[in-house]
Amino acid sequence: MSDEIGAMLLRPWFLGAVGLALIHQILQKILGVHVPIVDSYLDPLLFLPILLQLILLERRFVFGKGSQYVLSWYHIFGVVVSVSVLVELLFPVWSSLFTADYRDVICYLVGGTAFGVFFNVPNRTFRSIKEMETGALLSNKKQ
């Protein structure tokens, strides 16, 4: 099971999204490099695919749904709506540090849709070279 968890966390798209989000935060918060459109919309765009991948991992391995389980569109849409309401409606009411922006909701929707279309897939079973060679040898012996 830990190989399957590793496979989910080491998917190139997931590492790229997390890496890009971290690089952006370091540039923005620590080094003071500001690119207004990136500062405004990159994090909302990347947040949903990262969150949904972690939710999928939780469902598969904490709740025992198995490596072939995928999130339903209802689940994905529910997460998009929940995050949008929390971050764009409630946070600005609770703190003046937050600003509501309908374009962030569009980014959440795009990120959630991208996850659902491209990344919400069953885990592939990867076999080692040794296993493949052994399988090939066994099939040759049967002939």
C-alpha positions in Angstrom: 0.0 0.0 0.0 2.8 2.5 0.7 4.0 2.1 -2.9 0.6 3.1 -4.1 0.6 6.1 -1.8 4.0 7.1 -3.0 2.8 6.6 -6.6 0.0 9.1 -6.0 2.2 11.7 -4.3 5.0 11.4 -6.9 2.8 11.9 -9.9 4.6 14.5 -12.1 1.5 16.8 -12.3 1.1 16.7 -8.5 4.8 17.4 -7.9 4.7 20.2 -10.4 1.6 21.8 -8.9 3.0 21.6 -5.3 6.5 22.8 -6.5 5.0 25.7 -8.4 2.9 26.7 -5.5 5.9 26.6 -3.1 8.1 28.5 -5.5 5.5 31.2 -5.9 5.0 31.5 -2.1 8.8 31.8 -1.6 9.1 34.4 -4.3 6.1 36.4 -3.1 6.4 36.1 0.7 10.2 35.7 1.3 11.9 37.3 -1.6 9.3 40.0 -2.3 9.0 39.3 -6.0 5.5 40.3 -7.1 3.7 39.6 -10.4 0.2 40.8 -9.8 -1.8 38.4 -12.0 0.2 35.4 -10.7 -0.1 36.6 -7.1 -3.9 36.9 -7.6 -4.8 33.7 -9.4 -2.0 31.1 -9.3 -2.8 29.8 -5.8 -6.6 29.5 -6.4 -5.9 27.7 -9.6 -3.5 25.2 -8.1 -5.3 24.7 -4.7 -8.2 22.5 -5.9 -6.2 19.9 -7.8 -3.8 19.6 -4.9 -6.6 19.4 -2.3 -8.6 16.9 -4.4 -5.6 14.7 -4.9 -5.1 14.6 -1.1 -8.8 13.8 -0.6 -8.5 11.0 -3.1 -5.5 9.6 -1.3 -7.4 9.8 2.0 -10.5 8.0 0.5 -8.3 5.2 -1.0 -6.0 4.5 1.9 -7.5 5.8 5.1 -11.1 4.8 4.3 -10.1 1.7 2.4 -11.8 2.4 -0.9 -8.9 0.8 -2.8 -6.5 2.1 -5.5 -9.1 2.0 -8.3 -11.5 4.4 -6.5 -12.0 7.8 -8.1 -14.0 10.8 -6.9 -17.4 11.4 -8.3 -18.2 14.6 -10.1 -20.7 15.3 -7.3 -17.8 15.1 -4.8 -15.5 17.3 -6.9 -18.3 19.9 -7.4 -19.1 19.7 -3.6 -15.5 20.5 -2.8 -15.4 23.4 -5.3 -18.6 24.9 -3.8 -17.4 24.4 -0.2 -14.0 26.0 -0.8 -15.6 28.9 -2.7 -18.2 29.6 0.0 -15.6 29.3 2.8 -12.8 31.3 1.2 -14.8 33.9 -0.9 -17.8 34.5 1.3 -17.0 33.6 4.9 -13.3 34.5 5.3 -13.9 38.1 4.1 -16.7 38.5 6.7 -14.4 37.1 9.5 -11.3 39.0 8.6 -10.4 42.2 6.7 -7.2 40.3 5.5 -9.4 38.5 3.0 -11.0 39.9 -0.1 -13.9 38.2 -2.0 -13.1 37.8 -5.7 -15.5 36.0 -8.1 -12.5 35.3 -10.4 -11.0 33.1 -7.6 -14.2 31.0 -7.8 -13.6 30.7 -11.6 -10.0 29.5 -10.8 -11.4 27.0 -8.3 -13.8 25.7 -10.9 -11.1 25.4 -13.6 -8.8 23.6 -11.1 -11.5 21.2 -10.0 -12.5 20.5 -13.6 -8.9 19.9 -14.6 -8.5 17.5 -11.8 -11.7 15.7 -12.7 -10.9 15.4 -16.4 -7.2 14.7 -16.3 -6.0 13.5 -12.9 -8.9 11.7 -11.2 -7.8 8.3 -12.4 -7.3 4.8 -10.8 -3.8 4.0 -9.7 -1.9 2.1 -12.4 -0.2 -1.1 -11.3 3.5 -0.7 -12.0 5.6 -3.9 -12.2 9.3 -4.0 -11.6 11.6 -5.1 -14.5 12.3 -8.3 -12.6 8.6 -9.1 -12.4 8.2 -8.3 -16.1 11.2 -10.5 -17.0 9.9 -13.3 -14.8 6.4 -13.1 -16.4 8.0 -13.1 -19.9 10.1 -16.2 -19.0 7.1 -18.0 -17.6 5.0 -17.3 -20.7 7.9 -18.5 -23.0 8.2 -21.8 -20.9 4.5 -22.5 -21.4 4.9 -22.5 -25.2 
